[in-house]
Amino acid sequence: MNIDIKQCNLEDLLILQEISYETFNETFKDQNSPENMNAYLERAFNLKQLEKELSNLSSQFYFVYFNNEVAGYLKVNTNDAQSEKMGDASLEIERIYIKRKYQKHGIGKYLVNKALEIAMERNKKKIWLGVWEKNENAIDFYKKMGFVQTGAHSFYMGDEEQTDYIMTKTLV
């Protein structure tokens, strides 16, 4: 098993969009209406939006490779790029998106550990993320990685309001 990582830049925009669509669809299409899925995908992953996110100095994207193939990506945010006001001492994991065929190979753990490494390099006191309340596999995974639920916030899938649990891990 060979896992590697590379920070993304604007030249990676089309690949980033493709992976975002693919992984989000694989994970959530069965639990949401096609209309709400399409509305969300168009809003969140259009090229202009992804370019804006990639250009934000407080956000970083990392492609993860499994046996030299792009398997998914990690997005982390600090400062004002965080989706909730958690303060300067926090780092947000906004996305860990892994293609279905690469899941269950330790890539999620690898990416969480990469985020923890980034947080410690930047002297952050905590790391946090939002996870859909119905995504039980992800919730169980984050609990195993030492995250605890500390709150909740609304997430809009098209016109449907859903609840994301906020899970946090305090760093020593």
C-alpha positions in Angstrom: 0.0 0.0 0.0 1.4 3.3 -1.1 -0.3 6.5 0.1 1.1 9.9 -0.8 -0.1 13.5 -0.6 0.3 16.7 -2.6 -1.0 20.2 -2.0 -3.3 21.4 -4.7 -3.1 24.6 -6.7 -5.2 26.3 -9.4 -3.8 24.0 -12.1 -5.7 21.2 -10.3 -9.1 22.9 -10.5 -10.7 20.5 -13.0 -9.5 17.3 -11.2 -10.7 18.8 -7.9 -14.1 19.5 -9.4 -14.4 16.0 -10.8 -13.4 14.3 -7.5 -15.8 16.6 -5.6 -18.8 15.6 -7.8 -17.9 11.9 -7.8 -17.3 11.5 -4.1 -20.2 13.7 -2.9 -22.6 11.8 -5.2 -21.3 8.4 -4.1 -21.8 9.3 -0.5 -25.1 11.3 -0.4 -27.2 10.7 -3.5 -29.2 7.8 -2.0 -30.4 9.9 0.9 -31.3 13.1 -0.9 -33.5 14.1 -3.8 -31.9 14.6 -7.2 -33.0 18.2 -7.2 -31.3 19.0 -3.9 -28.2 17.1 -4.9 -27.9 19.0 -8.2 -28.5 22.3 -6.5 -25.8 21.6 -3.9 -23.3 20.3 -6.4 -23.8 23.3 -8.7 -23.4 25.8 -5.8 -20.5 24.1 -4.0 -18.4 22.7 -6.8 -18.7 25.1 -9.7 -15.4 26.2 -11.1 -15.7 29.8 -9.9 -16.4 28.6 -6.3 -13.6 26.1 -6.2 -11.2 28.7 -7.7 -12.2 31.1 -5.0 -11.6 28.5 -2.3 -8.3 27.4 -3.8 -7.1 31.1 -3.9 -8.0 31.7 -0.2 -4.7 31.7 1.8 -6.6 30.4 4.8 -7.6 27.2 3.0 -5.5 24.4 1.7 -6.4 21.4 -0.4 -4.4 18.2 -0.6 -4.8 15.4 -3.1 -4.2 12.0 -1.7 -2.8 9.3 -3.9 -3.2 5.5 -3.4 -0.8 3.5 -5.5 -0.1 6.7 -7.6 -3.8 7.3 -8.4 -5.8 10.3 -7.1 -8.0 8.7 -4.5 -9.6 11.8 -2.9 -8.7 15.0 -1.1 -8.5 16.9 2.2 -9.5 20.5 2.7 -8.5 22.4 5.8 -9.4 25.9 6.9 -8.1 28.4 9.4 -9.0 32.0 10.4 -12.0 33.5 8.5 -12.1 30.6 6.0 -13.6 28.3 8.7 -17.3 27.6 8.1 -18.1 28.5 11.7 -16.4 31.1 13.9 -14.2 28.9 16.0 -11.4 31.4 16.5 -7.7 31.7 15.6 -6.7 28.7 17.7 -8.8 26.3 15.6 -8.3 24.4 12.4 -11.3 23.1 10.5 -11.3 19.9 8.4 -14.0 21.0 5.9 -13.7 18.0 3.6 -12.3 14.5 3.6 -13.5 13.1 0.3 -12.4 9.7 -0.7 -13.6 7.8 -3.8 -15.6 4.7 -2.8 -13.2 2.3 -4.4 -10.4 3.6 -2.2 -12.3 3.6 1.1 -11.3 1.1 3.8 -7.6 1.4 2.9 -6.5 3.7 5.8 -6.7 6.8 3.6 -9.2 8.6 5.9 -7.0 8.0 8.9 -4.0 9.2 6.9 -5.8 12.5 6.0 -7.0 13.1 9.6 -3.4 12.6 10.7 -2.2 15.1 8.0 -4.7 17.6 9.3 -3.5 17.1 12.9 0.0 17.6 11.7 -0.9 20.9 10.0 -2.8 22.0 13.1 0.2 21.3 15.3 2.7 23.0 12.9 0.4 26.1 13.1 0.1 25.9 17.0 -3.6 25.4 16.9 -5.3 24.3 20.1 -8.1 22.3 18.5 -9.3 20.7 15.3 -12.9 20.4 14.4 -15.3 19.3 11.6 -18.9 19.1 10.7 -20.4 15.7 9.8 -24.0 14.9 8.8 -26.0 13.5 11.6 -27.1 10.6 9.4 -23.5 9.7 8.3 -23.0 7.1 11.0 -19.9 5.5 9.4 -18.1 8.9 9.4 -19.3 9.7 13.0 -18.0 6.4 14.2 -14.7 6.9 12.4 -14.2 10.4 13.9 -14.9 9.1 17.3 -12.2 6.4 16.9 -9.9 9.2 15.9 -10.5 11.0 19.2 -13.2 13.6 18.1 -16.2 14.3 20.4 -19.5 16.0 19.5 -19.4 19.5 20.8 -22.4 21.1 19.0 -24.4 21.1 15.8 -25.1 23.5 12.9 -27.4 23.7 9.9 -26.2 22.5 6.5 -28.3 23.2 3.4 -28.7 20.5 0.7 -30.5 22.5 -1.9 -33.6 23.8 -0.1 -33.5 21.1 2.6 -32.1 22.1 6.0 -30.1 19.3 7.5 -28.1 19.0 10.7 -24.3 18.5 10.9 -22.7 17.5 14.2 -19.7 19.6 15.1 -17.0 17.2 16.4 -13.8 18.6 18.0 -10.5 17.2 19.1 -8.4 19.2 21.6 -4.7 19.2 20.8 -2.1 18.9 23.6 
